[in-house]
Amino acid sequence: MRPHSIAYYVGHGCDICGGCAVITKNLSDGNFFIMCDDCMSEWSDPDTNNRLPRNFDWIDIKNATLEEIQDLGWEKYITGNYVDFECV
């Protein structure tokens, strides 16, 4: 495994399983959303409980960068981060 990126998470975790709710970017359409790194549940933004349908390939998503998060105005929701590892 090698370091892949920094994952920025929001709140106290996923309300479904307790995993980290990470700010994520859909590369195919450029939209940002929140995704649990354990159960893969998705929300439209850190302010709501609006669930999203899965409509992307796993290869088309990445952790949002701090700069992208700041551009969205979502940095106030960040409660922590961790190094995400790529399995190779």
Backbone torsions as a table, in degrees:
resi	resn	phi	psi	omega
1	MET	NA	148.7	176.0
2	ARG	-136.0	152.7	178.1
3	PRO	-57.0	136.3	-176.7
4	HIS	-110.5	-52.3	-178.7
5	SER	-167.7	174.3	174.2
6	ILE	-94.1	130.8	175.3
7	ALA	-101.3	124.0	177.8
8	TYR	-101.0	123.7	-178.1
9	TYR	-110.8	161.6	-175.0
10	VAL	-122.5	154.8	175.3
11	GLY	61.5	-158.6	-179.0
12	HIS	-99.7	10.2	178.0
13	GLY	120.4	175.1	-179.5
14	CYS	-63.9	132.8	178.9
15	ASP	-78.2	-3.8	177.9
16	ILE	-94.4	-49.9	-174.2
17	CYS	-124.2	-9.6	-179.0
18	GLY	89.6	0.7	178.6
19	GLY	-70.1	177.2	179.2
20	CYS	-78.5	128.2	176.8
21	ALA	-92.1	103.9	-169.0
22	VAL	-100.6	140.3	175.2
23	ILE	-75.4	122.4	-168.7
24	THR	-127.8	152.1	177.5
25	LYS	-119.4	133.6	173.1
26	ASN	-87.4	110.4	-175.5
27	LEU	-68.2	-26.4	-176.6
28	SER	-73.9	-29.0	179.1
29	ASP	-124.3	-4.2	177.5
30	GLY	80.3	2.2	-178.9
31	ASN	-80.2	149.7	177.8
32	PHE	-107.5	148.6	179.0
33	PHE	-156.9	176.6	178.2
34	ILE	-106.6	133.0	179.4
35	MET	-134.2	134.2	175.8
36	CYS	-72.4	130.6	-178.6
37	ASP	-78.8	-4.4	176.4
38	ASP	-103.6	-59.7	-175.0
39	CYS	-95.8	-4.9	177.0
40	MET	65.6	21.0	172.1
41	SER	-66.5	151.6	-178.3
42	GLU	-129.1	147.2	176.4
43	TRP	-130.2	152.4	-176.3
44	SER	-69.1	-32.1	179.9
45	ASP	-163.5	169.7	-175.7
46	PRO	-72.6	-10.8	-176.4
47	ASP	-90.6	-14.3	-172.4
48	THR	-127.7	170.4	172.5
49	ASN	-105.9	21.1	180.0
50	ASN	-67.2	113.2	178.0
51	ARG	-77.0	147.2	178.7
52	LEU	-112.1	145.3	172.0
53	PRO	-75.3	148.8	175.9
54	ARG	-74.4	121.4	-178.4
55	ASN	-139.9	36.1	-179.2
56	PHE	-145.1	161.2	170.6
57	ASP	-87.5	146.6	-178.9
58	TRP	-58.3	-27.5	179.7
59	ILE	-71.3	-16.9	-176.1
60	ASP	-94.6	13.6	178.4
61	ILE	-124.3	157.0	176.3
62	LYS	-152.8	163.5	173.5
63	ASN	-69.6	138.2	176.3
64	ALA	-69.4	144.0	176.3
65	THR	-80.6	161.9	177.8
66	LEU	-59.8	-39.5	178.9
67	GLU	-62.2	-43.0	177.9
68	GLU	-63.4	-41.0	180.0
69	ILE	-64.1	-42.1	177.6
70	GLN	-64.6	-39.1	177.2
71	ASP	-61.4	-33.2	177.9
72	LEU	-76.7	-19.9	-173.8
73	GLY	81.6	18.2	-177.3
74	TRP	-95.4	1.7	-176.4
75	GLU	-61.6	-25.0	179.1
76	LYS	-66.9	-16.8	-179.8
77	TYR	-90.2	-13.0	-176.7
78	ILE	-67.5	127.1	177.2
79	THR	-115.4	-3.0	178.3
80	GLY	172.2	179.4	177.4
81	ASN	-155.1	165.4	176.1
82	TYR	-152.1	159.0	176.0
83	VAL	-79.8	123.0	178.4
84	ASP	-91.0	135.3	-177.4
85	PHE	-105.6	141.3	175.9
86	GLU	-94.6	127.9	179.1
87	CYS	-82.1	118.7	176.9
88	VAL	-139.0	NA	NA
